[in-house]
Amino acid sequence: MTQECSTTDSRVAQAIGLYRSIAACDECIARGDDVHAITAALMLPCYQAEFMRVVLELGPKEENELSTALRGSGRPSHSTKSSAGHSSDARTA
């Protein structure tokens, strides 16, 4: 595997991980008023900002890989870069 391919896989994997963290925070917040919901509410902006940073670094091929991976997770497909900064949109990226 070349360094470029490894970096591409790494950025896409990082974006997917952040996407999952955003979704988990949203679910935890929706469940209720326990300490986990408060923690999730505090962490959500951090995950969103990092997701946006990673997505903005992706090239067209990487963005396509990410969109394909997220589409495979049962989520509707939207432009990843246009929705990176919005929680409700990031879940459906």
N, C-alpha and C positions, 0 to 999 in steps of 0.2 A: 504494500500500500504506500502510495506517495505521501509526502508531507501535506500537499494541497488537499488530497482526498481525505486524509485524517482530520485536517482542520475543518473541512466541510461537514464531515460526519459529526464532529464534536460540536460545532455551532448548531446544527440541526437538532442533535440530541439535547443540547442545553436549552434550546427554545422549547422543545417538547416537554422537558422537565419543568420549566417555568410555567408553561401553559397548564400543566397538571396541577401545579401549586396554586395558580390563580383559581382554577376550578374548585379545588379543595377548600380554599378560603371562602369562596362564594357559597359553597354548600354548608360550611360550618357556620357562617354568618346567618344564613337562612334558617338554620335549625334552632337558634335560640340565644339566650342571654347568659350562657355560662362563660367561664374563663377562656375556653377555647375560641369562642366567637369573638371575644374582645381581642385576643391575641391575633386571630385571623384578620380582624379589621385593621389592626396596626401593621401587619405584615403585607397585606394586599397591595398597598401603593408601592412597596419595595419590589415585590414580584412583578408588578405591572411595568415599572420603570426599567427593570432589568430585561424583561421580555422585549420591550420596545427597543432598547439598546441593541440587543442581540439581533432582532429582526431587521433593524436598519442596516446592520452590517452584512446581511445575507445578500448574495448575488442572485440572479434570476434562477439559476439551477437549484440553489439551496432553498430559495423561496418556494419553488415548485415541489421540492422534496417535502418541505414542511407542510405545505398545503395538502399534499397527497396523504401524508401521515395523519394529519388532523381530520381530513375527510374520512379516512379509514377508521377513525375512532367513533364514527357515527354522528359527527358534528356537521352542520351545513357549511359549505365552502364559501368564503368571502375573501377579499384581498387581505392578506396578512399584514402588510405594511400600513394600510389605511386604518386598520382596527387595532393596532398594537397598543394604543394608549387608553383604550376604553375597556373596562371590566366586562361589561355585558357583550361587547363585540369581540373581545379577546377569547371569550369562551366559545364563540362561534366562528373563530378565525378558521 
